[in-house]
């Protein structure tokens, strides 16, 4: 579904110098696959996601979706970022309905679909609440429901749980897997957490320090559906976490 071919990105600094953020990234992501991107801060993980989303153009290379080059944002890609970006003046229901109404969906149909998605993310009873009245985890559930509302085939998730406390974060991971196992959307997921990446993913892509290049891709050959309490005592899960942690700590070899 996603074909990333030799993508590089160079930014101009305020002093007029060039900064290479990404170098020669090539990666294919299959339809329905869950792929996480790991790497040190500043290695270009988010930049890669924005390029796939069409928000930032690459300096060189091409991103194609189902064989068609990406030239800008589109409804086939649903972004979910760490910043919840909810409309503070709209209720939970209003936020989830927003994209549907903008696309011309009749109000009755939009409300019915929004209410179903609010139920999917376990926020029944909060339809009339405003963002300031919600916890961080609840806000992120609203953001996910709002993105799912317009039916993207690809979810682009940039550290969506990074600002949450540990307990809420594990709960959100479980809920995301429930949604993914039901719909099997293609997911490109950026995170700093090795444990999160291993728990969620089919594959984990580890990037080098800036400029970001692919250091290694690891297949996560763990059974699904995944249950945290079972994985925590599974030697395969523990070995994968240790292996990827070691990759994160090991400098890339010069070629």
KEVEX-491297 format. One record per residue: residue in one letter; residue number from 1; x negated, y, z of N, C-alpha, C, O in turn. Coordinates in steps of 0.1 Angstrom, whole numbers, plus 5000, padded with zeros to 4 digits. Layout:
<sites>
   res     n    npx    npy    npz   capx   capy   capz    cpx    cpy    cpz    opx    opy    opz
     A   NUM      X      Y      Z      X      Y      Z      X      Y      Z      X      Y      Z
...
</sites>
This chain:
<sites>
   res     n    npx    npy    npz   capx   capy   capz    cpx    cpy    cpz    opx    opy    opz
     X     1   4992   4988   5000   5000   5000   5000   4991   5013   5000   4994   5022   4992
     X     2   4981   5013   5009   4972   5025   5009   4958   5020   5004   4952   5011   5008
     X     3   4954   5028   4993   4940   5025   4988   4932   5038   4990   4935   5048   4983
     X     4   4922   5037   4998   4913   5048   5001   4900   5045   4993   4893   5035   4997
     X     5   4896   5053   4984   4885   5050   4975   4874   5061   4976   4876   5072   4970
     X     6   4864   5058   4983   4852   5066   4983   4855   5081   4987   4851   5090   4981
     X     7   4863   5082   4998   4867   5095   5003   4855   5102   5011   4850   5096   5020
     X     8   4852   5114   5007   4843   5123   5015   4850   5136   5018   4859   5140   5010
     X     9   4847   5142   5029   4852   5155   5031   4841   5164   5037   4835   5161   5047
     X    10   4840   5176   5031   4830   5186   5035   4838   5199   5039   4846   5203   5031
     X    11   4835   5204   5051   4841   5217   5055   4830   5228   5055   4818   5225   5057
     X    12   4835   5240   5053   4826   5251   5054   4827   5257   5068   4838   5260   5073
     X    13   4816   5259   5075   4816   5264   5088   4818   5280   5087   4817   5286   5077
     X    14   4820   5286   5099   4821   5301   5099   4809   5308   5095   4809   5319   5090
     X    15   4798   5301   5096   4785   5307   5092   4782   5304   5078   4771   5308   5073
     X    16   4791   5298   5071   4789   5296   5056   4781   5283   5053   4778   5280   5042
     X    17   4778   5275   5063   4771   5262   5061   4781   5251   5058   4793   5252   5061
     X    18   4776   5241   5052   4785   5229   5048   4784   5219   5059   4772   5216   5064
     X    19   4795   5213   5063   4795   5202   5073   4802   5190   5067   4814   5191   5064
     X    20   4795   5179   5065   4800   5167   5060   4807   5159   5072   4800   5154   5081
     X    21   4820   5158   5071   4828   5152   5082   4830   5137   5079   4829   5129   5088
     X    22   4833   5134   5066   4835   5120   5062   4826   5117   5050   4825   5125   5041
     X    23   4820   5105   5050   4812   5101   5039   4815   5088   5033   4813   5077   5039
     X    24   4820   5088   5020   4822   5076   5013   4830   5065   5020   4826   5054   5022
     X    25   4842   5069   5024   4851   5059   5031   4860   5052   5020   4866   5058   5012
     X    26   4859   5039   5020   4868   5030   5012   4875   5020   5021   4868   5013   5028
     X    27   4888   5020   5019   4896   5011   5028   4909   5008   5021   4916   5017   5017
     X    28   4913   4996   5021   4927   4992   5017   4935   4987   5028   4930   4980   5037
     X    29   4947   4992   5029   4957   4988   5040   4969   4982   5033   4975   4988   5025
     X    30   4972   4969   5037   4983   4962   5030   4996   4967   5035   4997   4973   5046
     X    31   5007   4964   5028   5020   4967   5031   5024   4960   5045   5022   4948   5045
     X    32   5028   4967   5055   5032   4961   5067   5021   4959   5077   5023   4953   5088
     X    33   5009   4963   5073   4997   4960   5082   4996   4972   5092   4999   4983   5089
     X    34   4991   4968   5104   4988   4977   5115   4973   4978   5116   4966   4969   5120
     X    35   4967   4990   5112   4953   4992   5112   4949   5004   5121   4955   5015   5120
     X    36   4940   5002   5130   4935   5012   5139   4922   5017   5135   4913   5009   5131
     X    37   4919   5030   5137   4907   5036   5134   4900   5041   5147   4906   5048   5154
     X    38   4888   5035   5150   4881   5039   5162   4868   5046   5158   4863   5044   5147
     X    39   4863   5053   5167   4850   5060   5165   4848   5071   5175   4857   5075   5182
     X    40   4835   5076   5176   4832   5086   5186   4839   5099   5182   4843   5101   5171
     X    41   4840   5108   5192   4846   5122   5189   4838   5129   5178   4826   5128   5178
     X    42   4846   5135   5169   4840   5143   5158   4835   5134   5146   4829   5140   5138
     X    43   4839   5122   5146   4835   5113   5135   4844   5114   5123   4841   5108   5112
     X    44   4855   5121   5124   4864   5123   5112   4876   5114   5112   4883   5113   5101
     X    45   4879   5108   5123   4891   5099   5123   4904   5106   5120   4911   5102   5111
     X    46   4906   5118   5126   4918   5125   5123   4918   5131   5109   4928   5132   5103
     X    47   4906   5135   5105   4905   5141   5091   4909   5131   5081   4916   5134   5071
     X    48   4905   5118   5083   4909   5107   5074   4924   5106   5074   4930   5104   5063
     X    49   4930   5106   5085   4945   5105   5086   4952   5117   5079   4962   5114   5072
     X    50   4947   5129   5081   4953   5140   5074   4951   5140   5059   4960   5144   5052
     X    51   4940   5134   5054   4939   5132   5040   4949   5122   5035   4955   5125   5024
     X    52   4951   5111   5042   4961   5101   5037   4975   5108   5038   4983   5105   5029
     X    53   4977   5116   5048   4990   5123   5049   4992   5134   5038   5004   5138   5036
     X    54   4982   5138   5031   4983   5148   5021   4982   5162   5027   4985   5172   5020
     X    55   4978   5163   5040   4977   5177   5046   4964   5183   5043   4963   5196   5043
     X    56   4954   5175   5040   4940   5180   5038   4935   5173   5025   4936   5161   5024
     X    57   4930   5180   5015   4925   5174   5003   4911   5168   5005   4903   5174   5013
     X    58   4908   5157   4999   4894   5152   5000   4885   5161   4992   4889   5167   4982
     X    59   4872   5161   4995   4862   5167   4987   4859   5159   4975   4857   5164   4964
     X    60   4857   5146   4977   4855   5136   4967   4864   5124   4970   4867   5121   4981
     X    61   4867   5116   4960   4874   5103   4962   4889   5105   4960   4894   5116   4958
     X    62   4896   5094   4961   4911   5094   4959   4917   5085   4969   4912   5075   4973
     X    63   4929   5090   4973   4938   5081   4981   4951   5079   4973   4957   5088   4967
     X    64   4954   5066   4971   4966   5062   4964   4976   5054   4972   4971   5046   4980
     X    65   4988   5057   4971   4999   5049   4977   5007   5042   4967   5013   5048   4958
     X    66   5007   5028   4967   5013   5020   4957   5008   5024   4943   5016   5025   4934
     X    67   4996   5028   4942   4990   5031   4929   4991   5045   4925   4986   5049   4914
     X    68   4998   5053   4932   5000   5067   4929   4992   5076   4937   4992   5076   4950
     X    69   4983   5085   4931   4974   5094   4939   4982   5103   4948   4993   5108   4945
     X    70   4977   5105   4960   4983   5115   4970   4979   5129   4966   4967   5132   4964
     X    71   4989   5137   4964   4986   5151   4960   4992   5161   4971   4990   5173   4969
     X    72   4998   5156   4981   5004   5164   4992   5012   5156   5001   5014   5144   4999
     X    73   5018   5162   5011   5027   5154   5021   5039   5149   5013   5043   5154   5003
     X    74   5045   5139   5019   5057   5133   5013   5065   5125   5024   5059   5121   5034
     X    75   5078   5123   5021   5086   5116   5031   5083   5101   5032   5088   5095   5041
     X    76   5074   5096   5024   5070   5082   5025   5060   5080   5037   5057   5069   5041
     X    77   5054   5092   5042   5045   5091   5053   5050   5099   5065   5053   5111   5063
     X    78   5051   5093   5076   5056   5099   5088   5045   5101   5098   5040   5092   5104
     X    79   5042   5114   5101   5031   5117   5111   5036   5117   5125   5047   5122   5128
     X    80   5029   5111   5134   5032   5112   5149   5018   5116   5155   5009   5108   5156
     X    81   5018   5128   5161   5005   5133   5166   5006   5134   5181   5016   5132   5187
     X    82   4994   5136   5187   4993   5137   5202   5002   5149   5207   5008   5148   5217
     X    83   5002   5160   5199   5010   5171   5203   5025   5168   5198   5027   5165   5186
     X    84   5034   5168   5207   5047   5163   5203   5054   5171   5193   5062   5166   5185
     X    85   5052   5185   5192   5057   5193   5182   5072   5193   5181   5078   5193   5170
     X    86   5079   5192   5192   5093   5192   5192   5098   5207   5192   5091   5216   5197
     X    87   5110   5209   5187   5116   5222   5187   5122   5224   5201   5131   5217   5206
     X    88   5116   5234   5209   5120   5236   5223   5135   5240   5224   5141   5238   5235
     X    89   5140   5246   5214   5154   5252   5215   5164   5241   5210   5176   5244   5210
     X    90   5160   5229   5206   5169   5219   5202   5169   5208   5213   5159   5205   5219
     X    91   5180   5201   5214   5181   5190   5223   5174   5178   5217   5170   5178   5206
     X    92   5174   5167   5225   5169   5154   5219   5176   5150   5207   5170   5147   5197
     X    93   5189   5151   5207   5197   5147   5196   5194   5157   5184   5193   5152   5173
     X    94   5193   5170   5187   5191   5179   5176   5177   5178   5170   5176   5179   5158
     X    95   5167   5174   5178   5154   5172   5172   5154   5160   5163   5148   5160   5152
     X    96   5160   5149   5167   5160   5137   5159   5169   5139   5146   5165   5133   5136
     X    97   5179   5147   5147   5188   5149   5136   5182   5159   5126   5186   5159   5114
     X    98   5172   5167   5130   5167   5178   5122   5163   5174   5108   5168   5180   5098
     X    99   5155   5164   5106   5150   5160   5093   5161   5155   5084   5161   5157   5072
     X   100   5170   5148   5090   5181   5142   5083   5190   5153   5077   5194   5153   5065
     X   101   5193   5163   5085   5201   5174   5081   5194   5182   5070   5200   5187   5060
     X   102   5181   5184   5071   5173   5192   5061   5173   5185   5048   5172   5191   5037
     X   103   5175   5172   5048   5175   5164   5035   5189   5163   5030   5191   5156   5019
     X   104   5199   5169   5037   5212   5169   5031   5221   5158   5036   5232   5156   5030
     X   105   5217   5150   5046   5225   5140   5051   5238   5146   5058   5236   5155   5066
     X   106   5249   5141   5055   5261   5146   5062   5260   5145   5077   5254   5136   5083
     X   107   5265   5155   5084   5263   5156   5099   5268   5144   5106   5261   5139   5115
     X   108   5279   5138   5103   5284   5127   5110   5274   5115   5108   5271   5108   5118
     X   109   5270   5113   5096   5260   5102   5093   5247   5105   5100   5241   5095   5106
     X   110   5242   5117   5100   5229   5120   5106   5230   5118   5122   5221   5113   5128
     X   111   5241   5122   5127   5243   5120   5142   5243   5105   5146   5237   5101   5156
     X   112   5250   5097   5138   5251   5083   5140   5237   5077   5140   5234   5068   5148
     X   113   5230   5080   5129   5216   5074   5128   5207   5079   5139   5199   5071   5145
     X   114   5208   5092   5143   5200   5098   5153   5203   5091   5167   5194   5087   5174
     X   115   5215   5088   5170   5219   5082   5182   5214   5067   5182   5210   5063   5193
     X   116   5214   5061   5171   5209   5047   5170   5194   5047   5173   5189   5038   5180
     X   117   5187   5057   5168   5172   5057   5170   5169   5061   5184   5159   5057   5190
     X   118   5177   5070   5190   5175   5074   5204   5177   5061   5213   5170   5060   5223
     X   119   5186   5053   5209   5188   5040   5216   5176   5031   5214   5171   5024   5224
     X   120   5170   5031   5202   5159   5022   5199   5147   5026   5208   5139   5017   5212
     X   121   5145   5039   5211   5133   5043   5219   5137   5045   5234   5130   5051   5241
     X   122   5149   5039   5237   5153   5038   5251   5155   5051   5258   5151   5054   5269
     X   123   5162   5060   5251   5165   5074   5256   5180   5076   5257   5185   5088   5257
     X   124   5188   5065   5257   5203   5067   5258   5206   5075   5271   5200   5073   5282
     X   125   5215   5085   5270   5218   5093   5281   5210   5106   5282   5214   5115   5290
     X   126   5200   5108   5273   5192   5120   5273   5195   5128   5260   5187   5138   5258
     X   127   5205   5125   5253   5208   5132   5240   5209   5147   5242   5205   5154   5233
     X   128   5214   5152   5253   5216   5166   5255   5205   5173   5262   5206   5185   5265
     X   129   5194   5166   5265   5183   5172   5273   5174   5180   5263   5173   5177   5251
     X   130   5168   5190   5268   5158   5198   5260   5144   5193   5263   5141   5187   5274
     X   131   5134   5195   5254   5121   5191   5257   5115   5194   5270   5108   5186   5276
     X   132   5117   5206   5275   5111   5211   5288   5117   5202   5299   5111   5202   5310
     X   133   5128   5195   5297   5133   5187   5308   5129   5172   5307   5133   5164   5315
     X   134   5120   5169   5298   5115   5155   5296   5101   5154   5300   5093   5163   5300
     X   135   5097   5141   5304   5083   5138   5307   5076   5136   5294   5081   5137   5283
     X   136   5062   5135   5295   5054   5134   5283   5058   5122   5275   5059   5122   5263
     X   137   5060   5110   5282   5063   5098   5275   5077   5099   5268   5079   5094   5256
     X   138   5086   5106   5274   5099   5108   5268   5098   5117   5255   5105   5114   5245
     X   139   5090   5127   5256   5088   5136   5245   5082   5128   5233   5087   5130   5221
     X   140   5073   5119   5236   5067   5112   5225   5077   5102   5219   5077   5099   5207
     X   141   5086   5096   5227   5096   5088   5222   5105   5096   5212   5109   5091   5202
     X   142   5109   5108   5216   5117   5117   5207   5109   5119   5194   5115   5118   5183
     X   143   5096   5122   5195   5088   5125   5183   5088   5112   5174   5089   5114   5162
     X   144   5087   5100   5180   5087   5088   5172   5101   5086   5165   5102   5083   5153
     X   145   5112   5088   5173   5125   5087   5167   5127   5097   5156   5133   5093   5146
     X   146   5123   5109   5158   5125   5119   5147   5117   5115   5135   5122   5117   5124
     X   147   5105   5110   5136   5098   5105   5124   5105   5093   5117   5106   5093   5105
     X   148   5110   5084   5125   5116   5072   5120   5129   5076   5113   5134   5068   5104
     X   149   5135   5087   5117   5148   5091   5112   5149   5092   5096   5159   5088   5090
     X   150   5138   5097   5090   5139   5099   5076   5133   5087   5068   5130   5088   5056
     X   151   5130   5076   5075   5127   5063   5068   5114   5063   5061   5113   5057   5050
     X   152   5103   5068   5067   5090   5066   5060   5085   5052   5060   5088   5044   5069
     X   153   5078   5048   5049   5073   5034   5048   5060   5033   5056   5055   5022   5058
     X   154   5053   5045   5058   5040   5045   5065   5041   5054   5077   5046   5065   5076
     X   155   5036   5050   5088   5034   5058   5100   5019   5062   5102   5011   5053   5102
     X   156   5017   5075   5103   5003   5080   5105   5003   5085   5119   5009   5095   5122
     X   157   4996   5078   5128   4996   5081   5142   4983   5085   5147   4973   5077   5148
     X   158   4982   5098   5152   4969   5104   5156   4969   5105   5171   4974   5115   5177
     X   159   4963   5095   5178   4962   5094   5192   4976   5098   5199   4976   5107   5207
     X   160   4986   5092   5195   4999   5096   5199   5002   5094   5214   5010   5101   5220
     X   161   4994   5086   5221   4995   5083   5235   4984   5089   5243   4983   5086   5255
     X   162   4975   5096   5237   4963   5101   5244   4965   5110   5255   4957   5110   5264
     X   163   4976   5117   5255   4979   5127   5266   4987   5121   5277   4991   5128   5287
     X   164   4990   5108   5277   4999   5102   5286   4991   5095   5297   4980   5091   5295
     X   165   4998   5094   5309   4991   5087   5320   4991   5072   5316   4998   5067   5307
     X   166   4982   5064   5324   4980   5050   5320   4992   5042   5320   4994   5034   5311
     X   167   5001   5043   5330   5013   5035   5331   5022   5038   5319   5028   5029   5313
     X   168   5024   5051   5316   5033   5055   5305   5027   5051   5292   5035   5046   5283
     X   169   5014   5051   5291   5008   5048   5278   5010   5033   5275   5013   5030   5264
     X   170   5008   5024   5285   5010   5010   5282   5025   5007   5279   5028   4999   5270
     X   171   5034   5014   5285   5048   5013   5282   5051   5017   5267   5058   5010   5260
     X   172   5045   5028   5263   5047   5033   5249   5041   5023   5239   5046   5021   5228
     X   173   5029   5017   5243   5023   5007   5234   5033   4996   5232   5035   4991   5220
     X   174   5039   4991   5243   5048   4980   5242   5060   4984   5233   5065   4976   5224
     X   175   5065   4996   5234   5077   5000   5227   5073   5002   5212   5081   4998   5203
     X   176   5061   5007   5209   5057   5008   5195   5056   4994   5189   5060   4993   5177
     X   177   5051   4984   5196   5050   4971   5190   5064   4965   5187   5066   4958   5177
     X   178   5073   4968   5196   5087   4963   5194   5093   4969   5181   5099   4962   5173
     X   179   5090   4982   5179   5095   4988   5167   5088   4983   5155   5095   4980   5145
     X   180   5075   4981   5156   5067   4976   5144   5072   4962   5141   5073   4958   5129
     X   181   5073   4953   5151   5077   4940   5149   5091   4939   5142   5094   4929   5135
     X   182   5099   4948   5145   5113   4948   5139   5113   4953   5125   5119   4947   5116
     X   183   5105   4964   5122   5106   4970   5109   5094   4967   5100   5095   4968   5088
     X   184   5082   4963   5106   5070   4960   5099   5066   4972   5089   5063   4969   5078
     X   185   5066   4984   5094   5061   4995   5086   5046   4994   5086   5040   4988   5095
     X   186   5040   5000   5076   5025   5001   5075   5021   5012   5085   5027   5023   5085
     X   187   5011   5009   5094   5007   5019   5104   4992   5021   5103   4984   5012   5102
     X   188   4988   5034   5102   4974   5038   5103   4973   5046   5116   4979   5056   5118
     X   189   4966   5040   5126   4966   5045   5140   4952   5049   5145   4943   5041   5145
     X   190   4951   5062   5148   4938   5067   5153   4938   5067   5169   4948   5071   5175
     X   191   4928   5061   5175   4927   5061   5189   4912   5061   5194   4903   5058   5186
     X   192   4910   5065   5207   4897   5064   5213   4896   5051   5221   4885   5047   5226
     X   193   4907   5044   5223   4908   5033   5233   4906   5020   5225   4914   5016   5217
     X   194   4896   5012   5229   4893   4999   5223   4904   4989   5227   4909   4982   5218
     X   195   4908   4990   5240   4919   4980   5244   4932   4983   5237   4939   4973   5233
     X   196   4935   4996   5235   4948   4999   5227   4947   4994   5213   4957   4988   5208
     X   197   4936   4996   5207   4934   4992   5193   4935   4977   5191   4942   4972   5182
     X   198   4929   4969   5200   4929   4954   5200   4943   4949   5203   4948   4940   5196
     X   199   4950   4955   5212   4964   4951   5216   4973   4953   5204   4982   4945   5202
     X   200   4972   4964   5197   4982   4968   5187   4979   4962   5173   4989   4959   5166
     X   201   4967   4960   5169   4963   4960   5155   4962   4946   5149   4960   4936   5156
     X   202   4963   4946   5135   4959   4935   5127   4944   4936   5124   4937   4926   5124
     X   203   4939   4949   5122   4925   4951   5120   4921   4964   5127   4929   4973   5129
     X   204   4908   4964   5131   4903   4976   5137   4891   4981   5128   4882   4973   5125
     X   205   4891   4993   5124   4880   4999   5116   4872   5008   5125   4877   5018   5131
     X   206   4859   5006   5127   4850   5014   5135   4842   5023   5126   4835   5018   5117
     X   207   4842   5036   5129   4835   5046   5122   4822   5049   5129   4821   5048   5142
     X   208   4812   5054   5122   4800   5058   5128   4801   5073   5133   4812   5079   5131
     X   209   4791   5078   5140   4791   5092   5143   4791   5100   5131   4788   5095   5120
     X   210   4794   5113   5133   4795   5122   5121   4782   5123   5113   4771   5123   5119
     X   211   4783   5122   5100   4795   5121   5092   4801   5106   5093   4793   5097   5092
     X   212   4814   5105   5094   4820   5092   5096   4819   5084   5084   4823   5087   5073
     X   213   4814   5072   5086   4813   5061   5076   4818   5048   5083   4817   5047   5095
     X   214   4823   5039   5075   4828   5027   5081   4816   5018   5086   4807   5014   5077
     X   215   4815   5016   5099   4804   5008   5104   4808   4993   5103   4800   4985   5099
     X   216   4820   4990   5107   4825   4976   5106   4840   4975   5107   4846   4984   5113
     X   217   4846   4965   5101   4860   4962   5102   4862   4949   5108   4856   4939   5104
     X   218   4870   4948   5119   4872   4936   5126   4886   4931   5125   4895   4939   5128
     X   219   4889   4919   5121   4902   4914   5121   4906   4909   5135   4898   4902   5142
     X   220   4918   4913   5139   4923   4909   5153   4932   4897   5151   4944   4898   5149
     X   221   4926   4886   5152   4933   4873   5150   4939   4868   5163   4935   4858   5168
     X   222   4949   4876   5168   4956   4872   5180   4971   4870   5176   4976   4877   5167
     X   223   4977   4860   5183   4991   4857   5179   5001   4868   5182   4999   4876   5191
     X   224   5011   4869   5174   5022   4878   5176   5035   4870   5177   5036   4859   5172
     X   225   5045   4876   5185   5045   4889   5192   5035   4888   5204   5033   4878   5210
     X   226   5029   4900   5207   5019   4901   5217   5025   4905   5230   5034   4914   5231
     X   227   5021   4898   5241   5025   4902   5254   5013   4905   5263   5004   4897   5264
     X   228   5013   4917   5269   5001   4922   5276   4996   4912   5286   4984   4909   5287
     X   229   5005   4907   5294   5001   4898   5306   4995   4886   5301   4986   4880   5308
     X   230   4998   4881   5289   4992   4869   5283   4978   4872   5277   4969   4865   5278
     X   231   4977   4884   5270   4965   4887   5264   4954   4890   5274   4942   4887   5272
     X   232   4958   4896   5285   4948   4900   5295   4940   4888   5301   4929   4889   5306
     X   233   4946   4876   5300   4939   4864   5304   4934   4855   5292   4931   4843   5294
     X   234   4935   4861   5280   4931   4853   5268   4917   4857   5265   4913   4868   5263
     X   235   4908   4846   5264   4894   4849   5262   4892   4855   5248   4882   4863   5247
     X   236   4900   4852   5238   4898   4858   5225   4900   4873   5226   4892   4881   5220
     X   237   4910   4878   5233   4912   4892   5235   4900   4899   5242   4896   4909   5238
     X   238   4896   4892   5252   4884   4898   5260   4872   4899   5251   4864   4908   5252
     X   239   4869   4888   5243   4858   4888   5234   4858   4899   5224   4848   4906   5221
     X   240   4870   4902   5219   4872   4912   5209   4869   4926   5215   4863   4934   5208
     X   241   4875   4928   5227   4872   4941   5233   4857   4943   5236   4852   4954   5233
     X   242   4851   4933   5240   4836   4934   5243   4828   4936   5230   4819   4945   5230
     X   243   4832   4929   5220   4825   4931   5207   4827   4945   5201   4817   4951   5196
     X   244   4839   4950   5202   4841   4963   5196   4835   4974   5205   4830   4984   5200
     X   245   4836   4972   5218   4829   4982   5227   4814   4982   5224   4808   4993   5224
     X   246   4808   4971   5221   4794   4971   5218   4791   4978   5204   4781   4985   5203
     X   247   4800   4976   5195   4799   4984   5182   4799   4999   5184   4792   5006   5178
     X   248   4808   5003   5193   4810   5017   5196   4797   5023   5202   4794   5035   5200
     X   249   4790   5015   5209   4778   5020   5216   4765   5018   5208   4755   5023   5212
     X   250   4766   5011   5197   4754   5008   5190   4753   5017   5178   4762   5019   5170
     X   251   4741   5024   5177   4739   5033   5165   4740   5026   5152   4736   5014   5151
     X   252   4746   5032   5142   4746   5026   5129   4732   5024   5123   4724   5033   5125
     X   253   4730   5013   5116   4717   5011   5110   4716   5020   5097   4726   5021   5090
     X   254   4705   5025   5095   4703   5033   5083   4701   5024   5071   4695   5013   5072
     X   255   4708   5028   5060   4707   5019   5048   4699   5026   5037   4697   5021   5026
</sites>
